[in-house]
Amino acid sequence: MLRRFVLVFFDDILINSRSLQEHLEHLREVLSTLQHHQLYVNQKKCSFAQGSVEYLGHIISAEGVAADPSKVEAMTSWPTPKNLRALRGFLGLTDYYRKFIKGYGSIAAPLTEQFKKDSFNWGPKADSAMEALKSAMVSAPVLALPNFGQQLVVETDASGLGLGAVLMQQGRPIAFYSQVLSGRAKLKSVYERELMAIVKAIQKWRPYLLGRRFLVRTDQRSLKYLLEQRMVTEEHQRWLSKLLGYDFEIQYKPGLENKAADALSRKVECSQLIATSVPQLVDWGNLRTENMTSEELGSFREAIRKGEEIPSGYTMEDQLLLHRGRLVLPRTSSQIPLILQEFHASAIGGHSGGQKTYQRLAREIYWKGMRKDVEEMVAQCDTCQRNKYQACAPGGLLQPLELPDQVWSKVTMDFIEGLPKSEGYTLILVVVDRLSKYAHFIPLRHPFNATTVAAVFIREIVRLHGFPESIVSDRDKVFLSHFWKEMFKLQETHLKRSSVYHPQTNGQSEVVNRSVETYLRCFAGEKPKHWVRWLPGAEYWYNTSFHKAAQVTPFKVLYGRDPPTLIQYKPHSTSVSLVEQQLSERDEILGELKKHLLRAQNIMKQAADHHRKDVHFDIGEFVYLKLRPSRQNTLARRLSVKLASRYYGPYEVE
């Protein structure tokens, strides 16, 4: 009887039946049982043969389970909290109904942040989140009641930010599930996150699934063969062990079709999240809808239709309001926090500074106050604060190198060493074109010599750009080798070595090195041995980032066009005339680039020399020499380098 057609919660008894006749039989059986145990019910509080009934804050009917309207009304009329106690009461009520709200965690994130910071600071984001929760509750779906005679379906998905799942039957949702990933979990591979989503969802709905055969749908094709694969890592084995005892089949479902679970996995915890995010996080349909229906933008649309005077730059195209060719969003758009997250904290955004993040975003989209929003978000980014370098003024007069005439005619090279072993790689060869600033980051293994580095250079650089005319590099033993110099001499290339232990001579590579190290620190900091997996993303991020000195991205200098847009809000086409225009624009870009770089170089030299003084040594004078740390360690021959001499000599200038 119990749980077959009777549910009991303390003194509440719910009897469900498929027909009136069956209901009468069930009532007779329940009342007889109560009488046998001398238990009595209050007739005034009883309801019999009802089409729907209120039960534990829910309305249960033949259609399914819905939230109690009186509770929904209590939530929608809840006043703006003045303290944490009032906010806790509101979240406690809404959290009870979170299974009705798709992406509850994402919507409520600005509210839960009030507790994490241990201070109450109510602002526009929190106010918008509260209104969004109220709106979501008003439009919450009716959840279907499970029929255990039919197959249940679990649809799962994982993104760089969270996990999501939907329990369904015959296309109707029974329950939603979502979870924000922790910092360490966000660094897992896509395969591992998708596997985690499956395990977590099955564990969540264990009472529904255990003992029954069910279907799991995922957009990770390789997981289709999960039960047949050999688990080579302990972590994979642990995850798989959690599924023992369940009878299920895994079916591949492309992400475009797996919309419900996909949306649930796209959770933003706060402005510091980085997750490796991907462009699909942004809801393109919502962008178009907000652009076309926003009351805030309605005045501009109406003015354009009537031909009235409006601020310059606004146009209409395919019923979309654009500002200088970019999609316009209302200031109150619910997509703005997600867009900011994507363009700053994702693998493509690379945790760039305010200027680069704004320039990357401004190429594609626009809203009023966008620059200020970007600056505030970057300033509040915890990952940036923990991992970026502090700028400091260098010493000595600046000696800038002459600008090249062509891309990839003159390059700089350097190594990033001291990295943990990642898939066998222990260092990075950084090659930068001095004109376009385009860079390649190539992983290398220890031990390496001139022959191996030369082979990598030909395979990765010469193959794409040809032999350069000159190379600026540090005075490293690799570059000093006879083989290296002879190889470039045969190619009519001259190796320009920097002065001893003066890496600023190769300043371009030094700046790029710091950028790469910061990127890897942000994304691989919690799993340092996985840094090589982030290297391609670091290269794409750097080459598509706006350079203030050049006033353009390296990608556009090299290819004559902007990189593919992240926000696909309208269809695009390419014609022959457009290609010709891009080629012509590329020549103009190179001309403007040289002007910008010369101007930036002059400004940089004047600013640097203002705080420095020139030092000149005559032949015959004696000087002390400061060695690079590696040479210092060798000469010191001490256990503590901190106690070793910092300068050696004196040596006579010849």
C-alpha positions in Angstrom: 0.0 0.0 0.0 2.7 2.5 1.1 4.3 4.2 -1.9 2.1 2.2 -4.3 -0.8 4.5 -4.0 -0.2 6.2 -0.6 2.3 8.9 0.5 2.6 9.8 4.1 4.5 12.8 5.5 3.9 13.1 9.3 0.1 13.5 9.6 -0.5 14.2 5.9 -1.8 11.2 3.9 -2.1 11.4 0.1 -4.0 8.7 -1.8 -3.7 8.7 -5.6 -5.7 6.6 -8.0 -6.3 6.3 -11.8 -10.0 6.2 -11.6 -12.9 6.9 -9.2 -13.7 3.2 -8.7 -10.0 2.5 -7.9 -10.0 5.5 -5.6 -12.9 4.2 -3.6 -11.1 0.8 -3.2 -7.9 2.6 -2.0 -9.9 4.8 0.4 -11.5 1.7 1.9 -8.2 0.0 2.4 -6.5 3.0 4.0 -9.4 3.8 6.3 -9.6 0.1 7.4 -5.9 0.2 8.2 -6.3 3.3 10.3 -9.3 1.8 12.1 -7.3 -1.3 12.9 -4.6 0.7 14.6 -7.1 3.0 16.3 -6.1 6.1 14.4 -8.7 8.7 13.5 -8.8 11.5 10.9 -10.5 14.9 11.1 -13.2 14.8 8.5 -13.2 18.7 8.2 -9.6 18.5 7.1 -10.2 15.7 4.6 -10.8 16.0 0.8 -12.0 13.1 -1.3 -12.0 12.4 -5.0 -10.2 15.7 -5.9 -8.9 16.4 -9.4 -6.0 18.3 -7.8 -4.7 18.7 -4.3 -2.3 21.0 -2.4 0.4 18.9 -0.8 3.6 20.1 0.9 3.6 23.4 -1.0 2.8 21.8 -4.3 -0.3 21.4 -6.4 -0.6 17.8 -7.7 -3.0 16.9 -10.5 -3.3 14.6 -13.4 -1.2 17.1 -15.4 1.8 16.8 -13.0 3.3 18.8 -10.1 3.2 22.6 -9.9 4.2 25.1 -7.3 1.5 26.3 -4.9 0.2 29.7 -6.3 0.0 31.1 -2.8 3.7 30.4 -2.3 4.4 31.9 -5.7 2.5 35.0 -4.7 4.5 35.2 -1.4 7.7 35.1 -3.4 6.6 37.7 -6.0 5.5 40.1 -3.3 8.6 39.7 -1.2 10.1 43.1 -0.5 13.7 44.1 -1.2 15.8 42.6 1.6 17.4 45.1 3.9 19.7 42.6 5.6 21.0 39.1 5.3 18.3 37.6 7.5 15.6 38.8 5.1 17.6 37.6 2.1 18.1 34.2 3.7 14.3 33.9 4.1 13.7 34.7 0.4 16.3 32.3 -0.8 15.1 29.6 1.5 11.6 29.9 0.0 12.8 30.0 -3.6 15.4 27.2 -3.1 12.6 24.9 -2.0 11.2 25.2 -5.6 14.5 25.2 -7.4 13.6 21.9 -9.2 11.0 24.0 -11.2 13.5 26.6 -12.3 15.9 25.9 -15.1 19.4 27.3 -14.2 18.4 28.3 -10.7 22.0 28.6 -9.5 22.9 30.9 -12.4 20.0 33.3 -11.7 20.5 33.3 -7.9 24.4 33.7 -8.0 24.4 37.5 -7.3 22.2 36.8 -4.2 24.2 33.9 -2.8 27.4 36.1 -3.3 26.1 38.3 -0.5 26.8 35.5 1.9 30.1 34.4 0.5 31.5 37.9 0.9 30.2 38.0 4.5 28.8 41.5 3.9 25.5 42.8 2.7 26.0 45.0 -0.3 22.7 45.2 -2.3 23.2 46.6 -5.8 21.7 46.6 -9.3 22.9 43.0 -10.0 21.3 41.6 -6.9 18.1 43.5 -7.6 18.0 42.1 -11.2 18.7 38.6 -9.9 15.8 38.9 -7.4 13.4 40.0 -10.1 14.6 37.3 -12.4 13.9 34.7 -9.7 10.4 36.1 -9.2 9.7 36.0 -12.9 11.1 32.5 -13.2 8.7 31.3 -10.5 5.7 32.9 -12.2 6.5 31.0 -15.4 7.7 27.8 -13.8 6.6 24.7 -15.8 4.3 21.9 -14.5 6.6 18.9 -13.8 5.3 15.6 -15.1 4.7 12.7 -12.7 6.9 9.7 -13.5 5.3 6.6 -14.9 7.6 3.8 -13.8 6.1 1.5 -16.4 7.8 3.6 -19.1 11.4 4.4 -19.7 13.0 7.4 -18.0 15.5 9.6 -19.8 18.4 11.5 -18.2 19.9 14.3 -20.4 23.2 15.7 -19.2 25.6 18.4 -20.2 28.7 20.1 -18.8 30.4 23.4 -19.6 33.5 25.1 -18.3 31.4 26.6 -15.5 28.9 23.9 -14.3 26.9 20.8 -14.8 23.3 20.4 -15.9 20.8 17.6 -16.3 17.1 17.0 -16.9 15.1 13.9 -15.9 12.4 13.4 -18.6 9.8 11.0 -19.8 8.0 11.2 -23.1 9.6 14.7 -23.7 8.2 16.2 -20.5 10.5 17.3 -17.6 10.2 15.5 -14.3 12.9 17.5 -12.5 15.9 19.8 -13.3 19.3 19.6 -11.8 22.3 22.0 -12.0 25.5 22.5 -10.1 28.3 25.2 -10.3 31.8 23.6 -10.6 34.5 24.4 -8.1 37.8 26.0 -9.2 39.6 22.6 -9.4 36.7 20.9 -11.2 36.6 23.7 -13.9 40.2 22.7 -15.0 39.1 19.1 -15.8 39.0 18.0 -19.4 35.7 18.2 -21.3 35.4 14.4 -21.1 35.8 14.4 -17.3 33.3 17.1 -16.8 30.7 15.3 -19.0 31.3 12.1 -17.1 30.9 14.0 -13.8 27.6 15.3 -15.0 26.3 11.8 -15.8 27.4 10.5 -12.4 26.0 13.4 -10.4 22.6 13.3 -12.2 22.2 9.6 -11.7 23.1 9.9 -8.0 20.7 12.8 -7.6 17.8 10.8 -9.0 18.7 7.5 -7.5 15.2 6.8 -6.1 13.8 7.1 -9.6 16.5 5.1 -11.5 17.8 2.4 -9.3 16.4 -1.0 -10.2 15.0 0.2 -13.6 16.6 0.4 -17.0 16.9 4.0 -18.2 18.5 6.0 -21.0 21.3 8.6 -20.6 21.8 11.2 -23.4 25.0 13.2 -23.6 26.6 15.5 -26.2 30.0 13.9 -25.6 30.3 11.3 -28.3 33.1 9.3 -26.7 31.0 8.7 -23.5 28.6 6.6 -25.7 31.1 3.8 -25.1 31.7 4.5 -21.4 30.8 1.0 -20.3 33.1 -0.6 -22.9 36.1 1.7 -22.4 39.1 0.8 -20.3 39.4 3.2 -17.4 43.2 4.0 -17.3 43.2 6.6 -14.5 42.2 6.1 -10.9 39.8 9.1 -11.0 37.9 7.6 -14.0 37.7 4.3 -12.1 36.3 6.1 -9.0 33.6 7.8 -11.1 32.6 4.6 -12.9 32.4 2.7 -9.6 29.6 5.1 -8.5 27.5 3.8 -11.3 27.7 0.2 -10.3 24.2 -1.3 -9.8 22.5 0.9 -12.3 21.1 -0.5 -15.6 21.3 2.1 -18.3 22.3 2.8 -21.9 24.2 5.9 -23.1 23.1 7.6 -26.3 24.9 10.4 -28.1 22.8 13.5 -28.6 24.5 16.6 -30.3 24.7 19.7 -28.2 22.3 21.7 -30.5 19.6 19.2 -29.7 20.5 18.9 -26.0 19.3 22.4 -25.2 17.7 21.9 -21.8 20.7 20.2 -20.1 23.1 22.5 -22.0 21.5 25.6 -20.6 21.5 24.2 -17.0 25.3 23.7 -17.2 26.0 27.3 -18.1 26.2 28.7 -14.7 28.0 31.9 -13.7 29.0 32.0 -10.0 30.5 35.5 -9.8 32.7 37.8 -11.8 35.9 35.9 -10.9 34.9 32.7 -12.7 36.9 31.9 -15.6 36.1 29.0 -16.7 37.1 27.7 -19.6 34.4 28.8 -21.4 33.3 28.5 -24.8 31.3 30.7 -27.2 28.2 28.6 -27.0 27.5 30.0 -23.5 25.9 33.1 -25.0 22.2 32.6 -26.0 22.2 34.1 -29.5 18.4 33.9 -29.7 18.0 36.0 -26.5 20.4 38.6 -27.9 18.2 39.1 -30.9 15.0 39.1 -28.9 16.3 41.7 -26.4 17.5 43.9 -29.2 14.1 43.8 -31.0 11.7 44.0 -28.0 13.5 46.2 -25.5 11.6 49.3 -24.4 14.9 51.0 -23.7 15.9 50.7 -27.4 12.4 51.3 -28.7 12.9 55.1 -28.9 16.0 54.6 -31.2 14.1 52.2 -33.4 11.1 54.5 -33.7 13.3 57.6 -34.4 15.1 55.7 -37.2 11.9 54.7 -38.8 10.6 58.3 -38.7 13.9 59.7 -39.9 14.3 61.8 -36.8 17.7 63.0 -35.5 19.4 60.5 -33.2 23.0 60.1 -31.9 25.4 59.2 -34.7 26.2 55.5 -35.4 22.8 54.0 -35.0 21.3 52.0 -37.9 18.7 49.3 -38.6 19.6 46.1 -40.4 17.3 43.1 -40.7 15.1 44.5 -38.0 18.1 44.7 -35.7 19.4 47.9 -34.1 23.1 48.3 -34.7 25.7 50.9 -33.5 28.5 51.2 -35.9 27.8 47.7 -37.2 27.6 46.1 -33.8 24.5 44.6 -32.1 23.0 46.9 -29.5 21.9 45.5 -26.1 19.8 47.3 -23.5 21.6 48.3 -20.4 19.5 45.9 -18.3 20.1 42.9 -20.5 20.3 39.6 -18.6 23.0 38.5 -21.0 25.6 41.2 -20.1 27.1 39.4 -17.1 27.5 36.2 -19.1 29.0 38.1 -22.1 31.5 39.9 -19.8 32.5 36.6 -18.4 33.1 35.1 -21.8 35.1 37.9 -23.1 37.4 38.2 -20.1 37.5 35.0 -18.1 37.2 32.3 -20.8 40.2 30.7 -22.5 39.6 33.1 -25.4 39.4 36.2 -23.1 42.5 35.1 -21.3 41.9 37.4 -18.3 43.1 40.3 -20.3 43.2 43.8 -18.8 40.4 46.3 -19.1 41.6 47.8 -22.4 42.1 44.5 -24.2 38.9 43.0 -22.9 36.9 46.1 -24.0 38.5 46.2 -27.4 37.7 42.5 -28.0 34.1 43.0 -26.9 33.7 46.3 -28.7 34.3 44.6 -32.1 31.1 42.7 -31.8 28.6 44.3 -29.4 27.6 47.5 -27.8 25.6 48.8 -24.8 25.5 52.1 -23.0 28.2 52.2 -20.3 30.0 49.1 -21.6 33.5 50.4 -20.9 32.7 51.1 -17.3 31.2 47.7 -16.8 34.3 46.0 -18.3 36.6 48.0 -16.1 34.6 47.2 -13.0 34.5 43.5 -13.8 38.2 43.3 -14.5 39.0 45.3 -11.4 37.0 42.8 -9.3 38.4 39.7 -10.9 40.1 37.7 -8.1 42.0 35.5 -10.6 43.7 38.6 -12.1 44.6 40.0 -8.8 46.2 36.8 -7.7 48.2 36.0 -10.8 49.2 39.1 -12.7 52.6 40.9 -12.6 53.0 44.3 -11.0 54.5 46.8 -13.5 57.6 48.6 -12.3 59.9 51.2 -13.9 63.1 49.7 -15.6 66.5 51.4 -15.3 69.0 52.7 -17.9 68.4 54.5 -21.2 66.1 52.7 -23.6 67.5 51.5 -26.9 64.6 50.6 -29.1 65.2 48.4 -32.2 64.5 49.6 -35.7 61.0 48.6 -36.9 60.9 46.0 -39.7 59.4 46.7 -43.2 57.6 43.4 -43.6 55.9 40.9 -41.4 58.0 38.0 -40.3 61.2 39.5 -41.7 62.6 40.2 -38.2 61.6 38.1 -35.2 62.5 37.7 -31.5 63.0 34.4 -29.7 63.1 33.4 -26.1 62.4 30.5 -23.8 60.0 30.1 -20.8 61.7 27.6 -18.5 61.1 26.4 -15.0 57.7 24.8 -15.9 56.6 21.4 -14.5 56.6 18.5 -16.9 53.4 18.4 -18.9 52.9 15.5 -21.3 56.7 15.3 -21.5 57.2 19.0 -22.2 59.1 21.2 -19.8 59.6 24.6 -21.5 58.2 26.9 -24.2 59.9 28.4 -27.2 58.4 31.9 -27.8 58.8 33.4 -31.3 57.3 36.8 -32.0 57.2 38.8 -35.2 58.5 42.3 -34.4 56.2 44.1 -36.7 52.8 42.5 -36.4 53.5 41.2 -32.9 52.0 37.8 -34.0 53.5 35.1 -31.8 53.9 31.3 -31.7 54.2 29.3 -28.5 56.0 26.0 -29.1 56.4 23.4 -26.3 59.8 21.7 -26.0 61.3 18.9 -24.0 64.5 18.7 -22.0 67.2 18.0 -22.8 67.4 20.1 -26.0 70.2 21.4 -28.2 70.8 23.5 -31.2 69.8 20.8 -33.6 66.4 20.1 -32.0 65.6 23.8 -31.6 66.5 24.4 -35.2 64.4 21.5 -36.4 61.4 22.9 -34.4 61.9 26.4 -35.7 61.9 25.2 -39.4 58.8 23.0 -38.8 56.7 25.6 -36.9 58.0 29.0 -38.1 59.7 28.6 -41.5 57.0 26.3 -42.7 54.4 29.1 -42.2 56.4 32.3 -42.7 59.7 31.5 -44.4 63.2 32.3 -43.0 63.5 35.7 -41.3 66.2 38.2 -42.1 67.2 38.6 -38.5 66.5 37.2 -35.1 66.9 38.9 -31.7 67.5 36.5 -28.9 69.1 36.2 -25.4 72.7 35.1 -25.2 71.7 31.5 -24.4 74.1 28.6 -25.0 71.6 27.2 -27.6 71.9 30.3 -29.7 75.7 30.4 -29.3 76.2 26.9 -30.7 78.2 26.6 -33.8 75.5 24.6 -35.6 72.8 27.2 -35.0 75.0 30.1 -36.4 76.1 28.0 -39.4 72.5 27.1 -40.2 71.3 30.7 -40.4 74.5 31.8 -42.2 73.5 29.4 -45.0 70.1 31.0 -45.1 71.6 34.5 -45.1 70.2 35.2 -41.7 72.2 37.1 -39.1 71.8 36.1 -35.4 71.7 39.3 -33.3 72.6 38.4 -29.8 71.6 40.6 -26.9 74.2 41.9 -24.5 75.2 39.7 -21.6 72.4 39.3 -19.0 70.3 42.1 -20.4 67.0 40.6 -21.4 65.4 44.0 -21.9 67.2 44.1 -25.2 64.9 41.3 -26.2 62.0 43.2 -24.6 59.3 42.0 -27.0 59.8 38.4 -26.0 60.1 39.3 -22.3 56.7 41.1 -22.5 55.1 38.1 -24.3 56.6 35.7 -21.8 55.0 37.5 -19.0 51.6 37.4 -20.8 51.9 33.7 -21.5 52.9 32.9 -17.9 50.0 35.0 -16.6 47.6 33.1 -18.9 48.9 29.7 -17.8 48.8 30.8 -14.1 45.2 31.8 -14.4 44.0 28.6 -16.2 46.4 25.9 -15.2 47.3 27.2 -11.7 45.4 24.5 -9.9 46.7 21.8 -12.3 50.2 22.9 -13.3 51.1 19.7 -15.0 48.3 20.3 -17.6 49.7 23.6 -18.8 50.5 22.3 -22.3 46.8 21.7 -22.9 46.2 25.5 -22.5 49.1 26.6 -24.8 47.0 26.6 -28.0 44.4 28.8 -26.3 47.1 31.1 -25.0 48.4 31.6 -28.5 45.0 32.3 -30.0 44.2 34.7 -27.1 47.4 36.7 -27.5 47.2 37.0 -31.2 43.5 38.1 -31.2 44.0 40.6 -28.3 44.1 44.4 -29.0 47.6 45.9 -28.7 47.5 49.5 -27.5 50.8 50.5 -29.2 49.8 49.0 -32.5 46.1 50.0 -32.2 45.1 46.7 -33.8 45.3 42.9 -33.1 48.2 40.8 -34.5 45.7 38.6 -36.1 44.3 41.4 -38.2 47.7 42.7 -39.2 48.7 39.2 -40.5 45.5 38.2 -42.2 43.9 41.5 -43.0 40.6 40.7 -41.1 39.3 40.4 -37.6 39.1 36.9 -36.1 35.8 35.1 -36.3 33.2 36.7 -34.1 32.0 35.0 -30.9 28.5 36.4 -31.1 26.7 35.1 -34.1 23.5 37.1 -34.0 23.0 37.4 -37.8 24.0 35.4 -40.9 27.2 36.3 -42.8 28.3 35.9 -46.4 31.5 36.3 -48.3 31.9 37.7 -51.8 34.9 38.2 -54.1 34.6 42.0 -53.7 34.8 41.6 -49.9 38.0 39.5 -50.2 39.6 42.2 -52.5 38.5 44.9 -49.9 40.1 42.9 -47.1 43.4 42.6 -49.0 43.4 46.3 -49.7 42.6 47.0 -46.1 45.5 44.8 -45.0 48.0 47.0 -46.9 46.5 50.1 -45.2 46.7 48.4 -41.8 50.4 47.7 -42.2 51.1 51.4 -43.1 49.1 52.6 -40.1 50.7 50.0 -37.9 54.2 51.3 -38.5 53.0 54.9 -37.7 51.5 53.7 -34.4 54.5 51.6 -33.4 56.9 54.5 -34.2 54.8 56.9 -32.2 54.5 54.4 -29.3 58.2 53.7 -29.4 59.1 57.4 -29.2 56.7 57.9 -26.3 58.1 54.9 -24.5 61.7 56.0 -24.9 61.0 59.5 -23.7 59.1 58.2 -20.7 61.8 55.6 -19.9 64.7 58.0 -20.3 63.1 60.6 -18.1 63.8 58.4 -15.1 67.1 57.0 -16.2 70.6 58.2 -16.8 73.1 57.1 -19.5 76.1 55.2 -18.2 79.3 55.2 -20.3 82.4 53.1 -19.7 85.8 54.1 -21.1 88.3 51.5 -22.2 90.6 50.7 -19.3 88.1 51.3 -16.6 87.2 48.5 -14.1 83.6 47.4 -13.6 81.7 44.9 -11.5 79.6 42.4 -13.4 76.1 41.2 -12.5 75.5 37.7 -13.7 72.3 36.0 -14.7 71.0 33.8 -11.8 72.0 30.5 -13.4 75.7 31.7 -13.8 75.5 33.2 -10.3 74.4 29.8 -8.8 77.4 28.1 -10.5 80.0 30.7 -9.2 78.6 31.0 -5.8 78.9 27.3 -5.0 76.8 27.8 -1.8 73.8 26.2 -0.4 72.1 29.5 0.0 72.0 31.8 -3.1 70.7 34.6 -1.0 74.0 34.8 0.8 76.1 34.8 -2.4 77.7 37.9 -3.9 75.5 39.7 -6.4 78.3 41.2 -8.4 81.7 39.7 -9.5 84.9 41.4 -10.6 86.3 43.8 -11.1 86.9 43.3 -14.8 88.7 45.7 -17.2 86.7 47.2 -20.1 88.4 46.5 -23.4 
